[in-house]
Every structure is written in structure tokens, then in C-alpha cells.
Amino acid sequence: MQIKCPICGAKLNANVPEGKDLSKITFTCPVCNVVSPLSGCERIVPKPARPVPPKPVDDPETRYEQKKQEDTPGYFVDERNGNIYRLRPGKYTVGRKTYESESRADIPIETVYNGILEKTFSRVHFYVNTVLGTDGIYHTYISNASNKDDIKLNGKILGRKEELGLQDGDKIYSGGVMLRFVKTAPASSSPSAGDDIEDGTII
């Protein structure tokens, strides 16, 4: 605890064992060199920390965090079965949905077309990474997850270590799957559709 010397008023730190009788403990002030009983010293109670006021809504950092949490950066639309997958900020794996075990991909794609399961699309096929730029706009990129099958973006083959940015309407084709990237929810979905849906879940 912190005390004040009754003679010179110096603020001192005192280590006192619990349960000890303060009237029987004396100390020598290092400032005035006077011996005083501990019981005759004034205890100094520290002032509580001043609470930090919440940041105003118009604070740039607050707006940035709100945008990260509230906005949807885009969607994948399966051109073969019409399924829609909502994206979220961050880096995720995209791959084939498995039914005999838990899917390995963060965004599992249903690859059943006309009742036939397309297995050419790997369980972890490619990465999608969405970041919020300094311009306040989400930017989405894809990269190969070391997959042997070619991944084509608008017909251009994606290199093994290459990362390409997606634009609204871009088409990704690989392993019998064709996904179209869109910035806004397709007309088939209502504006409120999927508000509580997890990352990559079909709307």
C-alpha cells in the first residue's frame, strides 16, 4: 500500500503483511529520517482510472470496423445449379462439399449436377481472399490451392502461385464447376435473404 509520512508528507510504498497490527510497526522515512508508527500515517487511495468515452460513429476507425462486420463483399453464383454462396471478409478455402465426412473447405460447393456428383472439383480447390482497401471498397482475390487441375478465370489459366483480383461478373471454371462472382445479391435473392447465414452457406 501507499502511505504519506506524517512529518514531511512524502509518499512512500509500504509492504505490510496481512493481519499485522499496524500500531506495532514503525518505519523510518527515507526523506526526513524520522521514525514513525505505521498506524499514524495517512493511507493514499489511488484514484480510479477515468473511463474512456466510446468513439463517435463518425470516427474513421469505427466506420472501418462497422463496414468489415456489416457489409457483404460479394457472392459466388453456381452457373450450373443456381446455388448462391455469400462471401465474408478474410481468406477462405473453396472446395467440393463432401457427404460421407465433414467438408474440408470453408466454403463447400455442392457439385451435384443433374443428380450426378462431380468429383473432379477438389475438396480444397482454391483460395478466396477479401480485404477492405484504404479506398473503403472490398477487393476479392483468388489463388490456386496447389490443385493439379487448371483453374480458369474468364478463360485465363491461373498460375500455381498467382493471385488475381475478381471483378463483378468474372467467371471461374475448374473441375466441372463454373462460379460467377457478383458484387451484389442476385435478383433471385431478396435483399434480406441470408442475413444470419454463415460464411459460404447457400442462400
N, C-alpha and C positions, 0 to 999 in steps of 0.2 A: 504494500500500500504506500501511498504518498502522503507525507506529513509536512507541517510547517514548524520550523524551530520557534519556540515561544520567546526566544531572546532576540534573534536577528531577523526572523521571518524567512529564512532560507527554505526553499522547497527541497525536500530530501526523500529518497526512496528507502523504505524500511521493510526488511523481511522478518515478519513476526510469525512464529509457529502458531498453528491453530490451537485454541484452548489455553494459551498462556495468559497469566494475569498481567495486564499492561502496567499496573501500579508498581510491580516489582521489577520492571525492565527499564533500564536507563540507557541513554546514548550520549555520545559526545558529538556535538555539532562540528563538522569539519570547517565551518566558516568562522564561527565565533569561539570555538574551542570550549564551550560551556557544557557541563554535564546536566542533563535534564531528564525527568521521568517521562516515559513514553505516553503515560496517561494524561499528561498535561499539554500534549501537543494537539494542534488542530489537524484533523484529517482533511485532505483535499479530495473532493469528489470530482472525477473527470466529467466534463460536460458531454452530453450525448451528441453523437455526430449529427450534423444538420442533414435532414433528408434531401435527396436530390430530386428536384422537380421533374416531372415527366416531360419528355421532349414534345414540343408542339407538333401538330400534324403536318405543318408546312415545312418541318425540318427536312433537309435533303436526305439525311441518313434514314430517317423514319419512313419517308416515302419509298426509298430504295427497298427497305425490308418488307414493307407492305406489298410492293409490286412483286417481289420474289414469292411471297406467300399466296397472293390472291390471283395473279394473272396465270392464264394458261398459254404457254408459248407456242403450242401447235398441236396437230393431230396427225396420226397415220391412218389413212383410209385404205383398206384392202380392196384392190380393184376387182378381185375375183369373187369375193363373197359379201362385200359391202361392210364388213366389220370396221368399227372406228375405235382407235386407241388414243387416249388422251396422254399427252406428254407433260412432264414436270421439269422444272429447273434441276440441273445436275447431270451426272453421267450414268447411263444405264446400259445394260446388255439387252439385246433384242434377239430372240430365237424362237424355235418351234415349241409350241406347247405340248407337254407330254402328259399322258393319261395314266400310265402304269406307275408313275412316280412323280414326285414334286418337280415342277418345271425349274430348270436351272437359270433361265433368263429372267431378268427383272420385268421385261415386257414380253410375255409369252404370246406368240402369234398362233391363232387357230389355223392350221393348214389343211383342213378338211374341205375338199372341193368336189362337189357332186357326189358326196358320200365316200370319196377316196382320200386317204391320208397321204399327203405329200411329205415324204421323209427326206427329200434332198435338202430342204432347208434345215440347217443345223440347230441343235438345241441352244447354242450360243453362236449366233451368226455374225452380228456386227454391233458396234457401239453407237449410241446416240448421246451427244453431249450438248446441253443447252445452257448458255450463260447469258447473264444480263450485262450488256455492254454499257460503257460510260455514256453512250447516247440515249440510254433509257429504253433500248429496244432489245428484245431477246434475239439471240443468234444461235442457231442449231447446226451442229456438225455431225457427220457420220464418219466412222473409220472401220476398217476390217478387223474382225476379232481373230486374226490368223486363220481364216477359213480358206479351205482349198478351192471352193467354188468361186468363180468370178462374181463380184458384186458390181452391178452397173447402175450408174446414176445418169439418167437421161441418155442411156446408150454408151456412156463413157465408163470404162473399167476402172474401178477404184483400186489403187495400188495397195500392196500389203501394209505399208506404214504410212499411207496417205490419209489425210483428213480433209474432207470437203464440206463446205458450207451448203446448207439447204435453202432454197428459195421457194416461195409459195408456188405449189403446183408441180414441184420436182417429183420424178418417179424413180423409185428404187426397185430394181429387178434382180432376183437371185434365187436359186434353188426352187424355181417354180412359183415363187411368191412375188407379187407386184404391189408395192405400197406407194401411195401418193401422199406427199407431205403438204398439209394445208395449214395456214396461219389461223383461220377462223373455223368455228364449228360448221360442218356441212349442213345444208338446208334440211337434211333428213332428221337432224337432231334439233330439239327445241333449245333455246338459249340457256335454259336452266338444267338441261339434261346432264346427269353425271356430276352434280355439284359435290357429292360426298364420295365419289369413286376414287379408288386408289390409283397410283401410277400405272398407266398402261392397260387398265381394265377396259373391256369393251363397253361402250356406251349403248 
